[in-house]
Amino acid sequence: MQEQVPMGEKEVGVVTHYWTHLGVAGVHLTAPLSLGDRIHILGHTSDFEQDVVSMEIEHEKVSRADAGQDVGLEVVEHAREHDKVFKVLEPSDIGIEQGKL
């Protein structure tokens, strides 16, 4: 069974680890992500949105990361391994994404 991508969103990664004491999710990116992007973390028991306010690669703060990179994201709620990370698209981006279908 193929999982559905929420409307107006694009999958950008998957949670690989969660550090409870830091409130940080390790995410393997499948698409670029930048500070300020709005993300939606969705899993069996996770379902929340937030802006990307802090992102690190190997303990170094970064403002942008590309597909294939592993990043640490400060998150506002508990994330779990295998949760999907979606970028919430701006209205101007939705038309661009739909054009790729």
Residue pairs with C-beta under 8 A, 6 or more apart in sequence:
3 84
5 11
5 86
6 40
6 42
6 86
8 88
8 89
8 94
9 40
9 86
9 87
9 88
9 89
10 31
10 86
10 87
10 89
10 97
11 30
11 31
11 84
11 85
11 86
12 29
12 30
12 31
12 32
12 33
12 39
12 85
12 86
12 87
13 27
13 28
13 29
13 30
13 31
13 33
13 71
13 84
13 85
14 27
14 28
14 30
14 82
14 83
14 84
14 85
15 25
15 26
15 27
15 41
15 43
15 79
15 80
15 81
15 82
15 83
15 84
15 85
16 26
16 27
16 28
16 70
16 81
17 25
17 26
17 81
18 24
18 25
18 26
18 75
18 78
18 79
18 80
18 81
19 25
19 26
19 72
20 78
22 74
23 74
23 75
23 76
24 72
24 73
24 74
24 75
25 41
25 72
25 73
25 75
25 79
25 83
26 70
26 71
26 72
27 70
27 71
27 72
27 73
27 85
28 69
28 70
29 65
29 66
29 67
29 68
29 69
29 70
29 71
30 67
30 68
31 67
31 87
32 64
32 65
32 66
32 67
33 39
33 52
33 55
33 64
33 65
33 71
33 87
34 52
34 63
34 64
34 65
35 52
35 53
35 54
35 55
35 63
35 64
36 51
36 52
37 51
37 52
37 87
37 88
38 49
38 50
38 51
38 52
38 87
38 88
39 49
39 50
39 51
39 52
39 73
39 85
39 86
39 87
39 88
40 47
40 48
40 49
40 85
40 86
40 87
40 88
41 47
41 48
41 49
41 50
41 75
41 77
41 79
41 83
41 84
41 85
41 86
42 83
42 84
42 86
43 79
43 80
43 82
43 83
43 84
44 80
45 80
46 77
46 78
46 79
46 80
46 83
48 75
48 76
48 77
49 88
50 75
50 76
50 77
52 73
53 74
54 61
54 73
54 74
55 61
55 62
55 63
55 65
55 71
55 72
55 73
55 74
56 62
56 71
56 72
57 65
57 69
57 70
57 71
57 72
59 72
62 71
65 71
73 85
89 97
